[in-house]
Amino acid sequence: MKAFLLRFLLFVLFLAGVGGAAAWWVLERPLPLDAAQIDFTVQRGANMRQAAQLIHRAGVGVDPAVLYWVARASGKAERIIAGSYEVHQGLTLWQLLLKLSNGDVSQSALTVVEGWNFRQMRALIDAHPHLLQDTAALSDSELLQRIGASESHPEGLFFPDTYLFDKHSSALAVYRRAYLAMQERLLAAWEERHPQLPLRNPYEALILASIIEKETGRADERGLVASVFINRLRIGMRLQTDPTVIYGYGEEFEGRLRRRHLDTDHPWNTYTRAGLPPTPIALPGPDALAAALRPPPSEYFYFVARGDGSSQFSRNLADHNRAVNRYQRGGGGS
């Protein structure tokens, strides 16, 4: 109560010192700006006096002493919130103080797309103009250590979504948010999984979800695609899925899958190796996670693309071969 009375007294003295009309003019006149838009960042731990100096140096035409004393007299000096701010022509001193005390920070956004790989996500973040680039010099393993991840390979660990953040936020903080979001979604889906799936842990579910994400973009087919892979895993049949083969070649893949790619062994080649590949191959979204852990029962073991975005599912190899001849003569299928 005493602190409030002191601030009120200071504010009254300020008004009395400059006169009511003059005080109103000081508070409500548009501040001159050096540009149509000015950005500045109040660092964590900065006090009002330091913030006033910073705002003046950024190009806002306000006397730092006036800004400080008005903030103090009105009780807002102790309430300023750290962050990045964006101000425009027409801004008044009082509006500026409200921005600072309400934390009306400027935000930016980035969208991590379902089905992207980690390399694409890193490129997006590295090129973002509104992020503090504190991860550009880190290797993938160093980045994982910094965000507290226990995994050794980054693929699939980050949830694809649109992330809002204060301008000049840490890139590392965005990675951490995306990692924790995936952990939360994955563990929630794991808890709701069908019983007796041939998956030993959430990470294997993440691997399978990433394959489903790359195999189809159709929401109505994700479950059936998942059921094919689950059925194959149950009997020890190789998954034989093209996206894993392509992933294993990385940036060396020239854009067209050929027989030699399928026949060349590498850790992600599910034509030459049984079971799941060692890591995810992409960033799966929530629908792919749900499909991997709650697939509908089916008797399908094969599917092939029809060429219109949909797939033809088959129970046996003879039916599958007929479907391949019909829809992809000379091509292959899963």
ZIKAFEN-V841488 format. One record per backbone hydrogen bond with DSSP energy under -1.0 kcal/mol. NH is the residue of the N-H (numbers start at 1). CO is the residue of the C=O. E is the energy in kcal/mol with one decimal. If there is no record, write none. Layout:
nh = <NH:NH>
co = <CO:CO>
e = <E:E>
//
This chain:
nh = <5:6:7:8:9:10:11:12:13:14:15:16:17:18:19:23:24:25:26:27:28:29:31:34:38:40:42:46:51:52:53:54:55:56:57:58:59:60:61:62:67:68:69:70:71:72:73:74:76:77:79:81:83:85:87:89:91:94:96:97:98:99:100:101:102:104:105:106:108:110:112:115:116:121:122:123:124:125:126:127:128:131:132:134:138:143:144:145:146:147:148:149:157:159:163:165:167:168:169:171:174:175:176:177:178:179:180:181:182:183:184:185:186:187:188:189:190:191:193:194:199:205:206:207:208:209:210:211:212:213:214:215:216:221:225:226:227:228:229:230:231:232:233:234:235:237:240:246:247:248:249:250:252:253:262:263:264:269:270:273:283:289:290:291:292:293:294:301:302:304:306:312:314:320:321:322:323:324:325:326:327:328:331:334>
co = <1:2:3:4:5:6:7:8:9:10:11:12:13:14:15:19:20:21:22:23:24:25:91:59:87:85:83:43:47:48:49:50:51:52:53:54:56:55:32:60:63:64:65:66:67:68:69:70:71:71:76:100:42:40:38:36:88:27:92:93:94:95:96:97:98:99:103:84:165:163:161:283:113:117:118:119:120:121:122:123:125:128:169:132:135:139:140:141:142:143:145:144:154:178:110:108:106:130:166:132:170:171:172:173:174:175:176:177:178:179:180:181:182:183:184:185:186:187:190:293:197:201:202:203:204:205:206:207:208:209:210:211:212:218:221:222:223:224:225:226:227:228:229:230:231:232:270:242:243:244:246:247:249:250:258:259:260:266:268:269:116:285:286:287:288:289:290:314:314:312:310:304:302:316:317:318:319:320:321:322:323:324:328:303>
e = <-2.3:-2.3:-2.3:-2.7:-2.5:-2.5:-2.5:-2.4:-2.6:-2.2:-2.4:-2.7:-2.4:-1.8:-1.7:-3.1:-2.3:-2.0:-2.4:-2.3:-2.4:-1.9:-3.7:-1.9:-2.4:-1.9:-2.8:-2.1:-2.5:-2.6:-1.7:-2.3:-2.6:-2.0:-2.3:-1.8:-1.1:-1.8:-3.5:-2.3:-2.5:-2.5:-2.6:-2.6:-2.1:-2.5:-2.9:-2.1:-2.2:-1.5:-1.3:-2.3:-2.0:-3.4:-2.6:-1.2:-1.5:-2.2:-2.2:-2.2:-2.2:-2.3:-2.3:-2.5:-2.3:-2.1:-2.6:-2.7:-3.1:-1.6:-2.9:-2.8:-2.0:-1.7:-2.7:-1.9:-2.0:-2.3:-3.0:-1.4:-1.1:-1.1:-3.8:-2.1:-1.8:-2.5:-2.2:-2.0:-2.2:-1.5:-1.1:-2.5:-1.9:-2.2:-2.9:-2.4:-2.0:-3.2:-1.5:-2.3:-1.2:-2.1:-2.4:-2.3:-2.5:-2.5:-2.6:-2.3:-1.9:-2.4:-2.4:-2.4:-3.1:-2.4:-2.0:-2.3:-2.4:-2.0:-1.4:-2.8:-1.5:-1.5:-2.2:-2.1:-2.4:-2.7:-2.0:-1.6:-2.3:-2.4:-1.6:-1.8:-1.6:-1.3:-2.6:-2.6:-2.2:-2.0:-1.8:-2.6:-2.7:-2.2:-2.6:-2.1:-1.1:-2.4:-1.9:-2.3:-2.2:-1.8:-1.0:-1.1:-1.9:-1.5:-1.4:-1.8:-1.1:-2.4:-1.1:-1.4:-2.4:-1.9:-2.4:-2.3:-2.2:-1.6:-2.1:-2.2:-1.8:-1.8:-2.7:-3.1:-2.2:-2.0:-2.8:-1.8:-2.0:-2.6:-2.4:-1.8:-2.9:-2.8:-3.7:-1.6>
//
